[in-house]
Amino acid sequence: MGLIARVRKEWFIIGIVLVITCAKLAPSVGVKGGPLRPEITITYVAVSVIFFNSGLSLKTEELASALMHVKLHFFVQTFTLVFFPIAIWLLLKVLALTAINEWLLRGESLCSPLGSSSSVPFSSIFSQLFMTVVVPLIVGQVCRRFLRECLDRRKPPFGTVSSVVLLMIIYTTFCDTFSNPNIELDHLSLLIVIFIIFSIQLSFMALIFFLSTRKSSGFTAADSVAIMFCATHKSLTLGIPMLKIVFEGYEHLSLISVPLLIYHPAQILLGSILLPSIKTWMSGRQKVARTPI
């Protein structure tokens, strides 16, 4: 693959590096009260655009069809909402005894649902979550009913739009950090967190693959692959905007978001490395399934 093709394929990850660099060089542009007015344009407008875009792009009929895979959903949700948080909580209890930056560890806990270290006043943010997440999502779905033929014909770049808006959110988040002289990040903590994230990814993917490919599980090869990636996947598109809402005003917000920013490219990197092996395995399993006994 040529350099230009590689850049086009990985433009979002490159964009993350660029916006963080820009935030370092010119933090005054994206801080609260700055020219971009992120307290309005990001907190309300940008987040709403992402979820409206999600509602507009999600095919209602496909969602309804996917809901019928009850067993698969139960496995994924149980792993994601029960096993994952408990395992991360236990790991962080051990890591808290080390010298790793506590805000990075707090961000690591937020890579799993039900983060136990996030003592935020949820009652005060439910209304904002509802107005900037739920309402735009529903409005997007309603609009899709009337624009479905046009959307299917023109195929707007929903993913690109959300990614560009997300880069703006990441930029303003780090502008707040780099404009605050009291926040420091030691490189050793960062390297350790990167190692931990890759280790978690590989370990959980291996565990899910082992459990979902057992004959007693009843899952097909395609089901196993879907489960392996879905149960361990963390979305920047949803995660960063929600962190921005929940931790609005926290001076360490950018440090909290660092593990999630690392988790995303880690998913892409591991996925690209494992893809050839997974395709070979799937082809073999499908041939066996088609072979008459």
C-alpha positions as CSV (number, residue, x, y, z in Angstrom):
1,M,0.0,0.0,0.0
2,G,1.4,3.4,-1.1
3,L,2.0,6.3,1.3
4,I,-1.0,8.3,0.0
5,A,-3.3,5.3,0.2
6,R,-2.1,4.7,3.8
7,V,-2.7,8.3,4.8
8,R,-6.2,8.2,3.3
9,K,-7.0,5.0,5.2
10,E,-5.6,6.2,8.5
11,W,-6.5,9.9,8.2
12,F,-8.4,10.0,11.5
13,I,-5.5,8.7,13.6
14,I,-3.2,11.2,11.8
15,G,-5.9,13.9,12.5
16,I,-5.8,13.1,16.3
17,V,-2.1,13.6,16.3
18,L,-2.4,16.9,14.4
19,V,-5.2,18.4,16.5
20,I,-3.3,17.5,19.7
21,T,-0.2,19.2,18.3
22,C,-2.2,22.2,17.3
23,A,-3.7,22.4,20.8
24,K,-0.2,22.4,22.2
25,L,1.0,25.2,19.8
26,A,-2.1,27.4,20.1
27,P,-4.2,26.4,23.2
28,S,-5.8,29.9,23.5
29,V,-7.9,29.3,20.4
30,G,-9.9,26.4,21.8
31,V,-10.1,27.2,25.5
32,K,-13.3,28.2,27.3
33,G,-14.0,31.8,26.4
34,G,-11.7,31.6,23.4
35,P,-12.6,32.3,19.7
36,L,-14.2,28.9,19.2
37,R,-16.4,29.3,22.3
38,P,-16.3,25.5,23.0
39,E,-18.6,25.9,26.0
40,I,-21.4,26.4,23.4
41,T,-20.1,25.1,20.1
42,I,-18.7,21.9,21.4
43,T,-20.7,21.1,24.5
44,Y,-24.1,21.5,22.8
45,V,-23.7,21.9,19.0
46,A,-20.9,19.5,18.2
47,V,-22.1,16.7,20.5
48,S,-25.7,17.1,19.1
49,V,-24.4,16.9,15.5
50,I,-22.6,13.6,16.2
51,F,-25.7,11.9,17.7
52,F,-28.1,13.4,15.1
53,N,-25.7,12.1,12.5
54,S,-25.8,8.6,14.2
55,G,-29.6,8.6,14.2
56,L,-29.7,9.7,10.6
57,S,-27.3,7.0,9.4
58,L,-28.7,4.0,11.4
59,K,-31.0,1.9,9.3
60,T,-34.1,1.2,11.4
61,E,-34.9,-2.0,9.7
62,E,-31.4,-3.3,10.2
63,L,-31.5,-2.5,13.9
64,A,-34.8,-4.3,14.2
65,S,-33.4,-7.4,12.4
66,A,-30.2,-7.3,14.5
67,L,-32.3,-7.3,17.7
68,M,-33.5,-10.8,16.9
69,H,-30.0,-12.3,17.6
70,V,-30.9,-12.5,21.3
71,K,-28.2,-15.1,22.3
72,L,-25.4,-13.1,20.6
73,H,-26.5,-9.8,22.2
74,F,-26.8,-11.5,25.6
75,F,-23.2,-12.7,25.4
76,V,-21.9,-9.4,24.2
77,Q,-23.8,-7.3,26.8
78,T,-22.9,-9.7,29.7
79,F,-19.2,-9.5,28.8
80,T,-19.3,-5.8,28.2
81,L,-21.4,-4.7,31.2
82,V,-20.5,-7.4,33.8
83,F,-17.2,-9.1,33.2
84,F,-15.3,-6.2,31.6
85,P,-16.0,-3.6,34.4
86,I,-15.3,-6.1,37.2
87,A,-12.0,-7.2,35.6
88,I,-10.9,-3.6,35.0
89,W,-11.9,-2.6,38.5
90,L,-9.8,-5.3,40.0
91,L,-6.8,-4.5,37.8
92,L,-7.0,-0.8,38.7
93,K,-7.1,-1.6,42.4
94,V,-3.7,-3.2,41.9
95,L,-2.4,-0.4,39.7
96,A,-3.5,2.2,42.2
97,L,-0.7,1.0,44.4
98,T,1.9,2.0,41.8
99,A,3.2,5.4,40.7
100,I,1.1,5.6,37.5
101,N,-0.7,8.9,37.1
102,E,-4.1,8.6,38.9
103,W,-6.0,10.5,36.2
104,L,-4.8,8.2,33.5
105,L,-6.0,5.3,35.6
106,R,-9.3,7.0,36.1
107,G,-9.5,7.4,32.3
108,E,-8.7,3.7,32.0
109,S,-11.6,2.8,34.3
110,L,-13.9,4.9,32.0
111,C,-12.9,2.6,29.0
112,S,-15.3,0.2,30.7
113,P,-19.0,0.8,31.5
114,L,-20.0,1.7,35.0
115,G,-16.7,3.4,35.9
116,S,-16.4,3.1,39.6
117,S,-13.9,5.9,40.0
118,S,-16.1,8.6,38.5
119,S,-17.8,10.4,41.4
120,V,-19.8,12.8,39.3
121,P,-23.2,14.3,40.0
122,F,-25.2,12.3,37.6
123,S,-28.5,13.9,38.5
124,S,-27.2,17.2,37.3
125,I,-26.1,15.9,33.9
126,F,-29.1,13.7,32.9
127,S,-31.0,16.6,31.4
128,Q,-27.9,17.6,29.3
129,L,-27.3,14.0,28.2
130,F,-31.0,13.8,27.2
131,M,-30.9,17.0,25.2
132,T,-27.6,16.5,23.5
133,V,-27.6,12.7,23.0
134,V,-31.1,11.2,23.2
135,V,-33.1,13.9,21.5
136,P,-30.7,14.3,18.5
137,L,-30.6,10.5,18.1
138,I,-34.4,10.3,18.0
139,V,-34.7,13.3,15.7
140,G,-32.2,11.7,13.3
141,Q,-34.2,8.5,13.2
142,V,-37.4,10.4,12.5
143,C,-35.8,12.4,9.7
144,R,-34.4,9.2,8.2
145,R,-38.0,7.9,7.7
146,F,-38.7,10.9,5.4
147,L,-35.3,11.0,3.8
148,R,-34.5,7.3,3.4
149,E,-34.6,7.1,-0.4
150,C,-32.5,10.2,-0.8
151,L,-30.0,9.0,1.8
152,D,-29.7,5.5,0.2
153,R,-29.2,7.1,-3.2
154,R,-26.7,9.7,-2.3
155,K,-24.9,7.9,0.5
156,P,-23.7,10.9,2.5
157,P,-20.3,10.5,4.3
158,F,-21.8,10.1,7.8
159,G,-18.7,8.6,9.2
160,T,-16.4,11.3,7.9
161,V,-18.7,14.1,9.2
162,S,-18.8,12.5,12.7
163,S,-15.0,12.0,12.7
164,V,-14.3,15.7,11.7
165,V,-16.6,16.9,14.5
166,L,-14.9,14.5,16.9
167,L,-11.5,16.0,16.0
168,M,-12.8,19.4,17.0
169,I,-13.9,18.0,20.4
170,I,-10.5,16.4,20.9
171,Y,-8.8,19.7,20.0
172,T,-10.7,21.8,22.5
173,T,-10.3,19.2,25.2
174,F,-6.5,19.3,24.9
175,C,-6.5,23.1,24.6
176,D,-7.9,23.3,28.1
177,T,-5.1,21.0,29.3
178,F,-2.2,22.7,27.6
179,S,-3.4,26.1,28.8
180,N,-3.3,24.8,32.4
181,P,0.2,25.0,33.8
182,N,-0.7,22.8,36.8
183,I,-1.3,19.6,34.8
184,E,1.7,17.4,34.1
185,L,1.9,14.0,32.5
186,D,5.0,11.8,33.0
187,H,6.0,9.7,30.0
188,L,6.5,6.6,32.0
189,S,2.9,6.5,33.1
190,L,1.8,7.0,29.5
191,L,4.0,4.2,28.3
192,I,2.7,1.8,31.0
193,V,-0.9,2.7,30.2
194,I,-0.3,2.0,26.5
195,F,1.1,-1.4,27.4
196,I,-1.8,-2.1,29.7
197,I,-4.4,-1.2,27.0
198,F,-2.8,-3.4,24.4
199,S,-2.5,-6.3,26.9
200,I,-6.2,-5.9,27.9
201,Q,-7.3,-5.9,24.3
202,L,-5.4,-9.0,23.4
203,S,-6.3,-10.9,26.5
204,F,-10.0,-10.2,26.3
205,M,-10.1,-10.9,22.5
206,A,-8.4,-14.3,23.1
207,L,-10.8,-15.1,26.0
208,I,-13.9,-14.2,23.9
209,F,-12.6,-16.2,20.9
210,F,-12.0,-19.3,23.2
211,L,-15.5,-19.1,24.7
212,S,-17.5,-18.3,21.6
213,T,-15.8,-21.0,19.4
214,R,-16.6,-23.9,21.8
215,K,-19.1,-26.3,20.3
216,S,-21.4,-25.9,23.2
217,S,-21.7,-22.1,22.5
218,G,-23.8,-22.7,19.4
219,F,-22.3,-19.7,17.6
220,T,-21.3,-19.7,13.9
221,A,-17.8,-18.6,12.8
222,A,-19.3,-15.2,11.7
223,D,-20.9,-14.9,15.1
224,S,-17.6,-15.5,16.9
225,V,-15.8,-12.9,14.9
226,A,-18.6,-10.3,15.5
227,I,-18.6,-11.1,19.3
228,M,-14.8,-10.9,19.5
229,F,-14.7,-7.3,18.1
230,C,-18.0,-6.0,19.5
231,A,-17.5,-7.1,23.1
232,T,-14.1,-5.4,23.3
233,H,-14.8,-2.4,21.1
234,K,-14.8,1.2,22.6
235,S,-16.2,4.0,20.4
236,L,-14.5,7.4,20.3
237,T,-17.5,8.8,18.5
238,L,-19.7,8.1,21.5
239,G,-17.1,8.0,24.3
240,I,-15.4,11.4,23.9
241,P,-18.6,13.5,23.6
242,M,-20.1,11.7,26.7
243,L,-16.9,12.3,28.6
244,K,-17.1,15.9,27.6
245,I,-20.6,16.1,29.0
246,V,-20.0,14.1,32.2
247,F,-16.7,15.7,33.1
248,E,-17.4,19.2,31.9
249,G,-15.3,21.6,34.0
250,Y,-12.8,19.0,35.1
251,E,-9.3,20.4,34.6
252,H,-8.0,16.9,34.1
253,L,-10.6,16.0,31.4
254,S,-7.9,15.5,28.7
255,L,-5.9,13.1,30.9
256,I,-9.0,11.2,31.6
257,S,-9.7,10.9,27.9
258,V,-6.1,9.8,27.0
259,P,-6.7,6.0,27.5
260,L,-9.8,6.1,25.3
261,L,-7.8,8.0,22.6
262,I,-5.2,5.2,22.8
263,Y,-7.8,2.4,22.9
264,H,-9.2,3.4,19.5
265,P,-6.0,3.1,17.4
266,A,-5.1,0.0,19.4
267,Q,-8.3,-1.6,18.2
268,I,-7.5,-0.6,14.6
269,L,-3.9,-1.8,14.8
270,L,-4.8,-5.2,16.4
271,G,-7.7,-5.7,14.0
272,S,-5.5,-5.1,11.0
273,I,-2.8,-7.5,12.3
274,L,-5.4,-10.2,13.2
275,L,-7.5,-9.9,10.0
276,P,-5.5,-12.3,7.7
277,S,-5.5,-15.0,10.4
278,I,-9.3,-14.5,11.1
279,K,-10.1,-14.7,7.4
280,T,-8.2,-17.9,7.0
281,W,-9.9,-19.4,10.1
282,M,-13.4,-18.3,8.9
283,S,-12.8,-19.8,5.5
284,G,-11.7,-23.1,7.1
285,R,-14.7,-23.2,9.4
286,Q,-17.2,-22.4,6.6
287,K,-15.8,-25.2,4.4
288,V,-16.2,-27.7,7.2
289,A,-19.8,-26.5,7.8
290,R,-20.6,-27.0,4.1
291,T,-19.0,-30.4,3.9
292,P,-21.7,-33.2,4.0
293,I,-21.4,-35.7,6.8
